[in-house]
Amino acid sequence: MPVFKQKETIPEKLSTTFERRITYLENLMVVVCDFTNGPAPQPDPPHSHQHEQITYVAEGELLFFLGKEQYHLIQGDIFSVPSGVPHCIQTISQQVRLIDSFSPVREDFLRKDED
């Protein structure tokens, strides 16, 4: 789909406080992540993946953990995650919107009915 209209797209609800919208091409994926769980009492568990990731903070305030480093981020900030590096976030504001870009495409994010 060459145009992604938020009002015409049904978000994938992963929990009562987290939903995402996904669009992708052959080698690039963009994921709009909406969190409504803030302020979180602790960070999410760290994770890593083979994908390179660049994320734009579109709304809110959070702590970003990359390896052993911690960063305080607000709307307009951008962070990057190299392949294989453990990372996680902790929401500080009640709502946080992140725009994630991944390369290659996160096959694990695709719903089975899209195959």
C-alpha positions as CSV (number, residue, x, y, z in Angstrom):
1,M,0.0,0.0,0.0
2,P,1.7,3.2,-1.1
3,V,-0.3,5.5,1.2
4,F,-0.8,4.8,4.9
5,K,-3.7,6.8,6.4
6,Q,-3.9,6.4,10.2
7,K,-7.7,7.0,10.3
8,E,-8.3,4.2,7.8
9,T,-5.9,1.7,9.4
10,I,-6.9,-0.6,12.3
11,P,-4.2,-0.8,14.9
12,E,-2.9,-4.1,16.1
13,K,-3.6,-4.2,19.9
14,L,-0.8,-6.1,21.6
15,S,-2.1,-5.2,25.1
16,T,-4.5,-2.8,26.8
17,T,-1.7,-0.2,26.8
18,F,0.2,-0.8,23.6
19,E,-0.9,-0.8,19.9
20,R,1.0,-0.5,16.6
21,R,0.4,0.1,12.9
22,I,2.8,-1.4,10.4
23,T,3.7,-0.7,6.8
24,Y,6.6,-2.2,4.9
25,L,8.4,-2.7,1.6
26,E,10.8,-5.5,0.6
27,N,13.7,-4.3,2.8
28,L,12.3,-1.6,5.1
29,M,9.6,-1.5,7.8
30,V,8.0,1.4,9.6
31,V,6.0,0.8,12.8
32,V,4.0,3.4,14.6
33,C,3.9,2.4,18.3
34,D,1.5,3.9,20.8
35,F,2.0,3.4,24.5
36,T,-0.5,4.5,27.2
37,N,1.1,2.9,30.2
38,G,3.2,5.8,31.6
39,P,4.7,6.6,33.7
40,A,6.0,3.0,33.9
41,P,7.5,1.9,37.3
42,Q,10.4,0.2,35.6
43,P,11.8,-0.4,32.1
44,D,10.5,-3.1,29.8
45,P,12.8,-6.2,29.7
46,P,15.8,-5.7,27.4
47,H,15.6,-7.4,24.0
48,S,17.7,-7.6,20.9
49,H,17.2,-8.5,17.3
50,Q,19.2,-8.8,14.1
51,H,17.5,-5.8,12.6
52,E,19.0,-2.3,12.5
53,Q,16.5,0.2,14.0
54,I,16.1,3.9,14.0
55,T,13.3,5.4,16.1
56,Y,11.8,8.9,16.1
57,V,10.0,10.1,19.3
58,A,6.8,11.6,17.9
59,E,5.1,12.2,21.3
60,G,5.9,11.9,24.9
61,E,8.9,11.4,27.2
62,L,10.8,8.2,27.9
63,L,14.1,6.7,29.1
64,F,15.9,4.7,26.4
65,F,18.4,2.0,27.5
66,L,21.0,0.8,25.0
67,G,23.4,-1.7,26.4
68,K,24.6,-0.2,29.7
69,E,23.8,3.4,28.7
70,Q,20.6,5.3,29.6
71,Y,19.2,8.3,27.7
72,H,16.4,10.7,28.6
73,L,14.4,11.4,25.4
74,I,11.5,13.8,24.5
75,Q,9.4,14.6,21.5
76,G,11.6,15.2,18.4
77,D,14.5,13.1,19.6
78,I,15.8,10.1,17.5
79,F,17.7,7.0,18.6
80,S,19.4,4.2,16.7
81,V,19.9,0.6,17.6
82,P,22.6,-1.5,15.9
83,S,21.9,-5.2,15.1
84,G,22.2,-7.5,18.1
85,V,22.5,-4.8,20.9
86,P,20.2,-5.2,23.9
87,H,17.8,-2.3,24.4
88,C,14.5,-1.2,26.0
89,I,12.4,1.8,27.1
90,Q,10.6,3.1,30.1
91,T,7.8,5.5,29.5
92,I,7.8,8.6,31.6
93,S,4.8,10.5,30.2
94,Q,1.3,8.9,30.2
95,Q,1.4,8.6,26.4
96,V,4.4,7.9,24.1
97,R,4.3,7.5,20.3
98,L,7.4,6.1,18.6
99,I,8.0,5.7,14.9
100,D,10.3,2.7,14.4
101,S,12.1,1.9,11.2
102,F,13.6,-1.5,10.7
103,S,15.9,-3.1,8.1
104,P,15.4,-5.8,7.1
105,V,11.7,-6.2,7.6
106,R,10.7,-7.7,11.0
107,E,9.0,-10.9,9.8
108,D,8.0,-11.6,13.4
109,F,5.8,-8.5,13.3
110,L,3.8,-9.6,10.3
111,R,0.4,-11.2,11.0
112,K,0.1,-14.7,9.5
113,D,-3.0,-13.6,7.5
114,E,-0.7,-11.2,5.5
115,D,1.3,-14.0,4.0
